[in-house]
Amino acid sequence: MNTRVLKAFAAPLAILIAAPVIAQEPYPQPPPAYQPPPSYQPPPNYQPPPNYQPPPTYQQQPPPNYQQQPPNYQQPPPNYQQPPPNYQQPPPAYPPAYAPPPPAYTPPPAQTAPPSSAPQYYQPHKASQSGGIKYHPFRFYLDGGYTATVSHTEDALQGGPSVGAGFLIFPSESIPIGLRLDGSYSHFNHTLASLDQSSQSTGQDISSGYTDIYGGDADLEIDLRMGHAVKEYIFGGFGYYKERTTLKSITQMPGFICFFTCEPGYIAVENTVSRDTSDWLQSWNAGIGFEFALADPATLFIEARYMRIQQNGLKQEFIPFRIGIRF
């Protein structure tokens, strides 16, 4: 109980004791007003720096005159009187001397061909010395091949083989136009439809039939040069042909059939029912071909043409393909 009372009065008592002491402390004074610094005064006895004086001019001294001359070496070098040994034998030549080379080959002067009268853009049958198609005013040829039927003609006739021959005439070397005369022979078998129609018209059983066409053409040929060993040509013209038609039938005739022994029987015999040949029929044709050089004057040619033959107001159309040799 006493302790609590003392603690309660201790704090006020401390304040009362410290109050006189706090009252005696002086009140802090404000700082003095700002005073500018005094103006700069140079230090007493100030002496300016002395003026700059350049260094004295350097006087170059001449080098000392050396009056003493260098010693004169009067003693000459020893005289070597002994000459080197005289080698009388020369050393061998190296490399060994060779014979001079043969003179350079000089080719013979080229032989210039005489100027041609043909225009420069076309030289029809000129060929180089190594070979080619050369100009010949007259040429003969043989050919063979296959003739195809076209349009309505193939309904009555089948295609068949053909052979031909002819000759060419080129009057001038400078003009690539020549006359062509050729003849041909072609063989055609009849179709089944044609055989049936023939059986009805003849009243007989026609078993086989064929038509032979032969004649000739007169054409103009124009050469189109492609090189010294090959050329292209076109041709066309008119001609005349004949047609020979053969119809056959088979009949059974009595006879003997022999096989080890002979027995009576019937033998099939083919008989010619009719063979008709037409008059000369007018035709025209046009075609194209290529010719290749062989050993002069021989050349190989391949050509195809379209040919039409007029007969009784009807037209028969063919395309012959032929290969041959010209001489």
C-alpha positions as a Markdown table, in Angstrom:
| # | Residue | x | y | z |
|---|---|---|---|---|
| 1 | Met | 0.0 | 0.0 | 0.0 |
| 2 | Asn | 2.8 | 2.4 | 0.8 |
| 3 | Thr | 4.6 | 1.5 | -2.3 |
| 4 | Arg | 1.7 | 2.4 | -4.5 |
| 5 | Val | 1.4 | 5.8 | -2.7 |
| 6 | Leu | 5.0 | 6.6 | -3.2 |
| 7 | Lys | 4.9 | 5.8 | -6.9 |
| 8 | Ala | 1.8 | 8.0 | -7.3 |
| 9 | Phe | 3.5 | 11.0 | -5.8 |
| 10 | Ala | 6.9 | 10.4 | -7.4 |
| 11 | Ala | 6.1 | 11.8 | -10.8 |
| 12 | Pro | 4.6 | 15.2 | -9.7 |
| 13 | Leu | 7.4 | 15.6 | -7.2 |
| 14 | Ala | 10.0 | 15.2 | -10.0 |
| 15 | Ile | 8.3 | 17.8 | -12.1 |
| 16 | Leu | 8.3 | 20.3 | -9.3 |
| 17 | Ile | 12.0 | 19.8 | -8.6 |
| 18 | Ala | 13.0 | 20.3 | -12.3 |
| 19 | Ala | 10.8 | 23.4 | -13.0 |
| 20 | Pro | 13.2 | 26.0 | -11.5 |
| 21 | Val | 16.1 | 24.5 | -13.4 |
| 22 | Ile | 14.3 | 24.7 | -16.8 |
| 23 | Ala | 13.2 | 28.3 | -16.0 |
| 24 | Gln | 16.9 | 29.4 | -15.6 |
| 25 | Glu | 18.0 | 28.2 | -19.1 |
| 26 | Pro | 18.4 | 31.2 | -21.5 |
| 27 | Tyr | 16.2 | 31.4 | -24.6 |
| 28 | Pro | 18.1 | 30.7 | -27.8 |
| 29 | Gln | 19.0 | 33.9 | -29.7 |
| 30 | Pro | 18.4 | 34.2 | -33.5 |
| 31 | Pro | 21.4 | 34.1 | -35.8 |
| 32 | Pro | 23.1 | 37.5 | -36.7 |
| 33 | Ala | 22.1 | 39.2 | -40.0 |
| 34 | Tyr | 24.1 | 38.2 | -43.2 |
| 35 | Gln | 27.1 | 40.4 | -43.8 |
| 36 | Pro | 28.8 | 40.4 | -47.3 |
| 37 | Pro | 32.4 | 39.4 | -47.5 |
| 38 | Pro | 35.0 | 42.1 | -47.7 |
| 39 | Ser | 36.3 | 43.1 | -51.1 |
| 40 | Tyr | 39.5 | 41.3 | -52.3 |
| 41 | Gln | 42.6 | 43.1 | -51.3 |
| 42 | Pro | 45.9 | 42.0 | -53.0 |
| 43 | Pro | 48.5 | 41.0 | -50.6 |
| 44 | Pro | 51.1 | 43.7 | -49.8 |
| 45 | Asn | 54.3 | 44.0 | -51.8 |
| 46 | Tyr | 52.9 | 42.3 | -54.9 |
| 47 | Gln | 55.4 | 42.2 | -57.7 |
| 48 | Pro | 54.4 | 41.4 | -61.3 |
| 49 | Pro | 56.3 | 38.5 | -63.0 |
| 50 | Pro | 59.3 | 39.5 | -65.0 |
| 51 | Asn | 59.0 | 39.8 | -68.8 |
| 52 | Tyr | 59.9 | 36.6 | -70.8 |
| 53 | Gln | 63.3 | 36.7 | -72.4 |
| 54 | Pro | 63.9 | 34.2 | -75.3 |
| 55 | Pro | 67.0 | 32.0 | -74.9 |
| 56 | Pro | 70.1 | 33.1 | -76.7 |
| 57 | Thr | 70.5 | 32.2 | -80.4 |
| 58 | Tyr | 72.4 | 28.9 | -80.9 |
| 59 | Gln | 75.6 | 29.5 | -82.8 |
| 60 | Gln | 76.6 | 26.5 | -84.8 |
| 61 | Gln | 80.2 | 25.9 | -84.6 |
| 62 | Pro | 82.0 | 24.5 | -87.7 |
| 63 | Pro | 83.5 | 21.1 | -87.3 |
| 64 | Pro | 87.2 | 21.1 | -86.5 |
| 65 | Asn | 89.5 | 21.0 | -89.5 |
| 66 | Tyr | 91.3 | 17.8 | -89.5 |
| 67 | Gln | 94.6 | 18.6 | -91.2 |
| 68 | Gln | 95.9 | 15.1 | -90.9 |
| 69 | Gln | 95.4 | 13.2 | -94.2 |
| 70 | Pro | 94.7 | 9.5 | -94.1 |
| 71 | Pro | 97.7 | 7.3 | -94.7 |
| 72 | Asn | 98.5 | 6.5 | -98.4 |
| 73 | Tyr | 98.7 | 2.8 | -98.9 |
| 74 | Gln | 101.3 | 2.7 | -101.7 |
| 75 | Gln | 101.9 | -1.1 | -101.5 |
| 76 | Pro | 100.0 | -2.7 | -104.4 |
| 77 | Pro | 98.5 | -6.1 | -104.2 |
| 78 | Pro | 100.7 | -9.0 | -105.1 |
| 79 | Asn | 100.8 | -9.7 | -108.9 |
| 80 | Tyr | 99.7 | -13.1 | -109.7 |
| 81 | Gln | 101.6 | -13.9 | -112.8 |
| 82 | Gln | 100.5 | -17.5 | -113.1 |
| 83 | Pro | 97.6 | -17.7 | -115.6 |
| 84 | Pro | 94.9 | -20.3 | -115.2 |
| 85 | Pro | 95.4 | -23.6 | -117.1 |
| 86 | Asn | 94.4 | -23.5 | -120.7 |
| 87 | Tyr | 91.6 | -26.0 | -121.4 |
| 88 | Gln | 92.0 | -26.8 | -125.0 |
| 89 | Gln | 89.2 | -29.4 | -125.1 |
| 90 | Pro | 85.8 | -27.7 | -125.1 |
| 91 | Pro | 83.1 | -29.2 | -123.0 |
| 92 | Pro | 80.5 | -31.3 | -124.8 |
| 93 | Ala | 77.6 | -29.3 | -126.2 |
| 94 | Tyr | 74.5 | -29.8 | -124.0 |
| 95 | Pro | 71.9 | -30.4 | -125.0 |
| 96 | Pro | 73.0 | -32.3 | -128.2 |
| 97 | Ala | 72.4 | -30.5 | -131.4 |
| 98 | Tyr | 69.4 | -31.9 | -133.2 |
| 99 | Ala | 68.6 | -31.7 | -136.9 |
| 100 | Pro | 66.4 | -28.7 | -137.8 |
| 101 | Pro | 62.7 | -29.4 | -137.8 |
| 102 | Pro | 61.0 | -29.9 | -141.2 |
| 103 | Pro | 59.4 | -26.9 | -142.8 |
| 104 | Ala | 55.8 | -26.1 | -141.7 |
| 105 | Tyr | 53.1 | -27.8 | -143.8 |
| 106 | Thr | 51.5 | -25.4 | -146.2 |
| 107 | Pro | 48.1 | -26.5 | -147.5 |
| 108 | Pro | 47.5 | -26.3 | -151.2 |
| 109 | Pro | 45.5 | -23.3 | -152.3 |
| 110 | Ala | 41.7 | -24.0 | -152.3 |
| 111 | Gln | 40.2 | -24.3 | -155.7 |
| 112 | Thr | 37.4 | -21.9 | -156.1 |
| 113 | Ala | 34.4 | -23.1 | -158.0 |
| 114 | Pro | 33.4 | -21.0 | -161.0 |
| 115 | Pro | 30.6 | -18.6 | -160.3 |
| 116 | Ser | 27.1 | -20.0 | -160.9 |
| 117 | Ser | 24.5 | -18.2 | -162.9 |
| 118 | Ala | 21.9 | -19.4 | -160.5 |
| 119 | Pro | 20.5 | -16.8 | -157.9 |
| 120 | Gln | 22.2 | -16.8 | -154.5 |
| 121 | Tyr | 19.0 | -17.9 | -152.7 |
| 122 | Tyr | 18.8 | -21.2 | -154.6 |
| 123 | Gln | 21.3 | -23.6 | -155.9 |
| 124 | Pro | 19.3 | -26.6 | -156.9 |
| 125 | His | 21.7 | -29.5 | -157.5 |
| 126 | Lys | 25.0 | -28.2 | -156.4 |
| 127 | Ala | 26.9 | -30.5 | -154.1 |
| 128 | Ser | 30.1 | -30.3 | -152.1 |
| 129 | Gln | 33.2 | -32.4 | -153.0 |
| 130 | Ser | 32.3 | -34.8 | -150.1 |
| 131 | Gly | 29.1 | -35.9 | -151.9 |
| 132 | Gly | 25.5 | -34.8 | -152.3 |
| 133 | Ile | 22.7 | -34.3 | -154.8 |
| 134 | Lys | 24.1 | -33.0 | -158.0 |
| 135 | Tyr | 22.5 | -31.6 | -161.0 |
| 136 | His | 21.5 | -34.0 | -163.8 |
| 137 | Pro | 19.2 | -32.8 | -166.6 |
| 138 | Phe | 17.7 | -36.3 | -167.2 |
| 139 | Arg | 17.0 | -38.9 | -164.6 |
| 140 | Phe | 15.3 | -42.3 | -164.5 |
| 141 | Tyr | 13.6 | -43.9 | -161.5 |
| 142 | Leu | 11.9 | -47.1 | -160.2 |
| 143 | Asp | 9.5 | -47.2 | -157.3 |
| 144 | Gly | 7.1 | -49.5 | -155.4 |
| 145 | Gly | 4.8 | -49.4 | -152.4 |
| 146 | Tyr | 1.3 | -49.6 | -151.2 |
| 147 | Thr | -1.8 | -47.8 | -152.4 |
| 148 | Ala | -4.6 | -47.1 | -149.9 |
| 149 | Thr | -8.2 | -46.5 | -150.9 |
| 150 | Val | -10.1 | -43.7 | -149.2 |
| 151 | Ser | -13.7 | -42.4 | -149.0 |
| 152 | His | -16.3 | -44.4 | -150.9 |
| 153 | Thr | -13.7 | -46.3 | -152.8 |
| 154 | Glu | -12.7 | -48.3 | -149.7 |
| 155 | Asp | -16.3 | -49.8 | -149.6 |
| 156 | Ala | -15.6 | -51.6 | -152.9 |
| 157 | Leu | -11.9 | -52.1 | -153.1 |
| 158 | Gln | -9.2 | -53.0 | -150.6 |
| 159 | Gly | -5.8 | -51.4 | -150.6 |
| 160 | Gly | -3.1 | -53.2 | -152.5 |
| 161 | Pro | 0.5 | -53.1 | -153.8 |
| 162 | Ser | 1.7 | -50.9 | -156.6 |
| 163 | Val | 4.9 | -50.5 | -158.8 |
| 164 | Gly | 6.0 | -47.8 | -161.1 |
| 165 | Ala | 8.7 | -46.2 | -163.2 |
| 166 | Gly | 9.4 | -42.8 | -164.8 |
| 167 | Phe | 11.9 | -40.2 | -165.7 |
| 168 | Leu | 12.6 | -36.5 | -164.8 |
| 169 | Ile | 13.7 | -33.7 | -167.1 |
| 170 | Phe | 15.2 | -30.5 | -165.6 |
| 171 | Pro | 16.1 | -28.2 | -168.5 |
| 172 | Ser | 18.1 | -25.7 | -166.5 |
| 173 | Glu | 20.3 | -25.9 | -163.4 |
| 174 | Ser | 19.2 | -22.4 | -162.2 |
| 175 | Ile | 15.5 | -23.1 | -162.4 |
| 176 | Pro | 14.2 | -25.7 | -159.8 |
| 177 | Ile | 11.2 | -26.7 | -162.0 |
| 178 | Gly | 11.2 | -29.9 | -164.0 |
| 179 | Leu | 8.8 | -32.2 | -166.0 |
| 180 | Arg | 8.0 | -35.6 | -164.6 |
| 181 | Leu | 6.5 | -38.5 | -166.5 |
| 182 | Asp | 5.7 | -41.7 | -164.7 |
| 183 | Gly | 3.6 | -44.8 | -165.1 |
| 184 | Ser | 2.2 | -47.2 | -162.4 |
| 185 | Tyr | 0.3 | -50.4 | -161.9 |
| 186 | Ser | -1.8 | -51.2 | -158.9 |
| 187 | His | -3.8 | -54.3 | -157.8 |
| 188 | Phe | -6.9 | -54.2 | -155.6 |
| 189 | Asn | -9.1 | -57.0 | -154.2 |
| 190 | His | -12.8 | -56.6 | -153.9 |
| 191 | Thr | -14.5 | -56.3 | -150.5 |
| 192 | Leu | -17.2 | -58.7 | -149.4 |
| 193 | Ala | -19.9 | -56.0 | -150.0 |
| 194 | Ser | -18.7 | -55.6 | -153.5 |
| 195 | Leu | -18.7 | -59.4 | -154.1 |
| 196 | Asp | -22.3 | -59.6 | -152.9 |
| 197 | Gln | -23.4 | -56.8 | -155.2 |
| 198 | Ser | -21.6 | -58.5 | -158.1 |
| 199 | Ser | -23.4 | -61.8 | -157.3 |
| 200 | Gln | -26.8 | -60.1 | -157.4 |
| 201 | Ser | -26.0 | -58.3 | -160.6 |
| 202 | Thr | -24.7 | -61.4 | -162.5 |
| 203 | Gly | -27.0 | -64.0 | -160.9 |
| 204 | Gln | -24.0 | -66.2 | -160.1 |
| 205 | Asp | -22.1 | -67.0 | -156.9 |
| 206 | Ile | -19.1 | -64.7 | -157.1 |
| 207 | Ser | -16.4 | -66.0 | -154.8 |
| 208 | Ser | -13.6 | -63.5 | -155.6 |
| 209 | Gly | -12.8 | -60.5 | -157.6 |
| 210 | Tyr | -10.1 | -57.9 | -158.2 |
| 211 | Thr | -9.4 | -54.7 | -160.1 |
| 212 | Asp | -6.1 | -53.8 | -161.8 |
| 213 | Ile | -5.5 | -50.0 | -162.4 |
| 214 | Tyr | -2.7 | -49.0 | -164.8 |
| 215 | Gly | -1.8 | -45.7 | -166.5 |
| 216 | Gly | 0.5 | -42.7 | -166.3 |
| 217 | Asp | 0.8 | -39.1 | -165.2 |
| 218 | Ala | 2.4 | -35.9 | -166.5 |
| 219 | Asp | 3.4 | -33.7 | -163.5 |
| 220 | Leu | 5.4 | -30.6 | -162.8 |
| 221 | Glu | 8.0 | -31.0 | -160.0 |
| 222 | Ile | 9.4 | -28.1 | -157.9 |
| 223 | Asp | 12.5 | -28.8 | -155.8 |
| 224 | Leu | 12.8 | -27.2 | -152.4 |
| 225 | Arg | 16.5 | -27.4 | -151.3 |
| 226 | Met | 17.1 | -28.5 | -147.6 |
| 227 | Gly | 20.8 | -29.2 | -147.8 |
| 228 | His | 23.5 | -30.5 | -150.1 |
| 229 | Ala | 22.5 | -34.1 | -149.4 |
| 230 | Val | 18.7 | -33.9 | -149.0 |
| 231 | Lys | 15.8 | -32.0 | -150.7 |
| 232 | Glu | 12.1 | -31.7 | -150.5 |
| 233 | Tyr | 9.9 | -31.5 | -153.6 |
| 234 | Ile | 6.2 | -31.1 | -154.5 |
| 235 | Phe | 4.5 | -32.2 | -157.6 |
| 236 | Gly | 1.1 | -32.4 | -159.3 |
| 237 | Gly | -0.5 | -32.9 | -162.7 |
| 238 | Phe | -3.0 | -34.9 | -164.8 |
| 239 | Gly | -3.0 | -38.4 | -166.1 |
| 240 | Tyr | -5.0 | -41.2 | -167.7 |
| 241 | Tyr | -5.8 | -44.7 | -166.3 |
| 242 | Lys | -7.6 | -47.9 | -167.3 |
| 243 | Glu | -9.4 | -50.2 | -164.9 |
| 244 | Arg | -9.7 | -54.0 | -165.5 |
| 245 | Thr | -12.2 | -55.8 | -163.3 |
| 246 | Thr | -12.2 | -59.6 | -163.0 |
| 247 | Leu | -14.9 | -61.6 | -161.2 |
| 248 | Lys | -14.6 | -65.3 | -160.5 |
| 249 | Ser | -16.9 | -68.0 | -159.1 |
| 250 | Ile | -16.4 | -71.6 | -157.8 |
| 251 | Thr | -18.4 | -74.5 | -159.3 |
| 252 | Gln | -18.5 | -78.1 | -158.2 |
| 253 | Met | -17.7 | -80.5 | -161.0 |
| 254 | Pro | -17.7 | -84.3 | -160.9 |
| 255 | Gly | -14.4 | -86.0 | -160.9 |
| 256 | Phe | -12.2 | -88.3 | -158.9 |
| 257 | Ile | -10.6 | -87.7 | -155.5 |
| 258 | Cys | -7.5 | -89.7 | -155.1 |
| 259 | Phe | -5.9 | -90.5 | -151.7 |
| 260 | Phe | -4.2 | -93.8 | -151.7 |
| 261 | Thr | -7.1 | -94.9 | -153.8 |
| 262 | Cys | -9.2 | -92.9 | -156.2 |
| 263 | Glu | -12.9 | -92.4 | -155.5 |
| 264 | Pro | -15.5 | -90.5 | -157.5 |
| 265 | Gly | -16.5 | -87.1 | -156.1 |
| 266 | Tyr | -16.9 | -83.4 | -156.8 |
| 267 | Ile | -14.0 | -81.0 | -157.3 |
| 268 | Ala | -14.3 | -77.2 | -156.7 |
| 269 | Val | -13.2 | -75.3 | -159.8 |
| 270 | Glu | -12.8 | -71.5 | -160.0 |
| 271 | Asn | -14.1 | -70.0 | -163.2 |
| 272 | Thr | -13.8 | -66.5 | -164.6 |
| 273 | Val | -17.3 | -65.1 | -164.8 |
| 274 | Ser | -16.4 | -61.7 | -166.4 |
| 275 | Arg | -13.4 | -59.5 | -167.2 |
| 276 | Asp | -14.2 | -56.0 | -168.2 |
| 277 | Thr | -11.7 | -53.2 | -169.1 |
| 278 | Ser | -12.7 | -49.6 | -169.0 |
| 279 | Asp | -11.8 | -46.8 | -171.4 |
| 280 | Trp | -9.1 | -44.4 | -170.6 |
| 281 | Leu | -10.2 | -42.4 | -167.5 |
| 282 | Gln | -9.0 | -39.0 | -166.7 |
| 283 | Ser | -7.3 | -38.4 | -163.3 |
| 284 | Trp | -5.4 | -35.8 | -161.4 |
| 285 | Asn | -2.9 | -36.0 | -158.6 |
| 286 | Ala | -0.8 | -33.9 | -156.1 |
| 287 | Gly | 1.9 | -35.0 | -153.7 |
| 288 | Ile | 5.0 | -34.4 | -151.7 |
| 289 | Gly | 8.3 | -36.2 | -151.4 |
| 290 | Phe | 11.8 | -36.2 | -149.9 |
| 291 | Glu | 15.0 | -37.2 | -151.7 |
| 292 | Phe | 18.3 | -38.3 | -150.1 |
| 293 | Ala | 21.8 | -38.5 | -151.7 |
| 294 | Leu | 23.5 | -41.9 | -152.2 |
| 295 | Ala | 26.5 | -42.6 | -154.4 |
| 296 | Asp | 26.1 | -40.1 | -157.3 |
| 297 | Pro | 24.0 | -40.2 | -159.4 |
| 298 | Ala | 21.8 | -42.5 | -157.3 |
| 299 | Thr | 19.4 | -41.0 | -154.8 |
| 300 | Leu | 16.7 | -42.5 | -152.6 |
| 301 | Phe | 13.2 | -40.9 | -152.5 |
| 302 | Ile | 10.0 | -41.3 | -150.5 |
| 303 | Glu | 6.8 | -39.8 | -151.6 |
| 304 | Ala | 3.0 | -39.8 | -151.1 |
| 305 | Arg | 0.3 | -38.4 | -153.3 |
| 306 | Tyr | -3.5 | -38.0 | -153.6 |
| 307 | Met | -5.0 | -39.3 | -156.8 |
| 308 | Arg | -8.6 | -39.1 | -158.1 |
| 309 | Ile | -10.0 | -41.0 | -161.1 |
| 310 | Gln | -13.3 | -40.1 | -162.7 |
| 311 | Gln | -15.5 | -42.9 | -164.0 |
| 312 | Asn | -19.1 | -42.5 | -165.2 |
| 313 | Gly | -19.6 | -39.4 | -163.0 |
| 314 | Leu | -18.2 | -41.2 | -159.9 |
| 315 | Lys | -14.9 | -40.5 | -158.3 |
| 316 | Gln | -12.4 | -43.1 | -157.1 |
| 317 | Glu | -9.8 | -41.8 | -154.5 |
| 318 | Phe | -6.5 | -43.3 | -153.8 |
| 319 | Ile | -3.3 | -42.4 | -151.7 |
| 320 | Pro | -0.2 | -44.2 | -153.1 |
| 321 | Phe | 2.8 | -44.4 | -150.8 |
| 322 | Arg | 6.0 | -45.2 | -152.7 |
| 323 | Ile | 9.7 | -45.6 | -152.2 |
| 324 | Gly | 12.3 | -45.7 | -155.0 |
| 325 | Ile | 15.7 | -45.0 | -156.4 |
| 326 | Arg | 16.6 | -42.4 | -159.0 |
| 327 | Phe | 19.6 | -42.7 | -161.3 |
